[in-house]
Amino acid sequence: MQKGTKLLWIILGVLTIAATTLSCEKNYAPKIYDKGFARTSGLNSTTFVLWIDAKDANQDEISYLWESATGEFEGSTEKNEATWVGPQSSSDTEYKIFITVSDGKDFLTDSLMLTIAAPTYGRLNGFAYFRDTKIPIFEAVVSMWGKSDSTNIKGEFEIDGIMAGRQTLSGSKEDFTANSVDMLMREGLNEANIHLTSTTHTTKLYGHLLGNITGEPKPYLTVIILNPDFSESDLRTTSDGSGYYELPYVPHGLRYIKVKDEASVKMETIMYVDTPDRLFNVPIKEPFEFTDERDNKSYKAVRIGGQIWMMENLAYLPKVSSATATKGMWVYGYYGNSAQEAKDTYNYKTYGCLYDWSTAVSDSFANGRDICPPGWHLPTDDEFTSLEWNLGMSPIEKDSTGWILSGDVGKKLKAADGWDADGNGTNSSSFTALPAGNRSTGKVFLGIVGYGTFWTASELDDEYAWRRYLYYNRDAIGRFTDFKSNGYSVRCVQNR
């Protein structure tokens, strides 16, 4: 071969090798830039969302494959995201999840370490109530996480050993509509209530709100069923323009009903319901005025049950007694001798007068029986007891001495303002008792804005008589005897 020809072939060979090398670009395996996981919400959750961020330098399409020796994947395992559900364990456990990325030529495998903590457990306490109330349901079955309990007479249940996390609380009883509610259980003590409804064990209560004197309808007042602890339940409605109201699901039994507007309580009453429906027209107290013909002073009065009571303390003051007198009539804080001056004071205009017992029962004031206006009289101890019965006092406390707690009678009698330290009442009775204080046997005035005391016409003996006592920090009413020489307020009741 000629020398020139050989050189040509060498050059062509080199060029061919170079061309071949340039046409075969090098392949790179995909590279993982980031990876991670997030556990789904909820205590003791074993579900994780996994993700990975990978890129290929050659811009080849990347495929994914998630793998694990334990647990299960939900959905696809061939995407850059996957959902893995791990097993529950009695102790904290780590699990390794593998992810392989490939461009079809080369691949790369990496892993994630996931820790699943041992599950925690809690105890659930609560009550089964009628809907919108705290009225208990006895022998209701309450369940959660496959465990259940039957409620006691108070509607109370307790379920222990419930796995913490998002759970469903369910309640049921024969003749009741079942109910359930989702809640988050935590380790330790949890509290929750369940409410059930029944047409068999409730009454449709309906009727009109009517004035107890005029019979006129009382529109746009709120009617509320009270809970056993006398708090307001959410079982309520508002009377319409004709005074009509309707409560479709009032639980059977003895029920307390309150009627009020935005400013004050208009009526509280008690009734027993045990029928599918019950018509009950609620009497709303209507104050009215009368005039004491002896001095032309006007008073407001109101019907409470079968009695008509003055809503104000008696202020009859034909003369004012001296500060040193052991008997007579006084105005709190006044030490002069002018009846007109005494009448000009704030205490007289607000609280009326204070009388010793013998003056209060005297028949020498143009009444014929005591110091009250004609047609009215000083109530006996029994008449005060009847008032208390009408306001919810238990009959078993009829002859009790001391503080009478049942029915919160004191709270219902006390005015809605004017009492010390926010010791006001609801005045749901419309009695409007005020803290007028007293004049003690020591001839000093005590207790204004703190307490109010009312004489009865009933005496215990020559030295003592019965009285009623209201105190600023008590919802009860006190039935006591005291010295007849004390100066107390007087409330009159209309003759029958």
ABEGO torsion letter per residue (X at the ends): XBAAAAAAAAAAAAAAAAAAAAABBBBBBBBBABBEBBBBBEBGBABBBBBBBBBBAAGBBBBBBBBBABEBBBEBAABABBBBBBBBBABBBBBBBBBBBBAGABBBBBBBBBBBBBBBBBBBBEBBBBBGBABBBBGBBBBBGGBBBBBBAAGBBBBBGBBBEBBBBBBBBBGBBBBBBBBBBBBEBBBBBBBBBBAAABBBBBEBBBBAAAGBBBBGBBBBBBBAAGBBBABBBBBBAAGBBBBABBBBEBBBBBBBBAABBABBBBBBBABABBBBBBBBBBBBBBBBAAAGBBBBBBBBEABBBBABBBABBABBBBAABABEBBBBGBABABAAAAAABAAAAAAEBBBBAAAAABAAAGAGABABBBGBBBBBAAAAAAAAAAAGBBAAAAABBEBBABGGAAAAABBABGBBGGABBAGAAGAGBBBAEBBBAAGBBBGBGABBBBBBABBABAABBBBBBBBAABABBBBBBBBAABBBBBBBBBBX
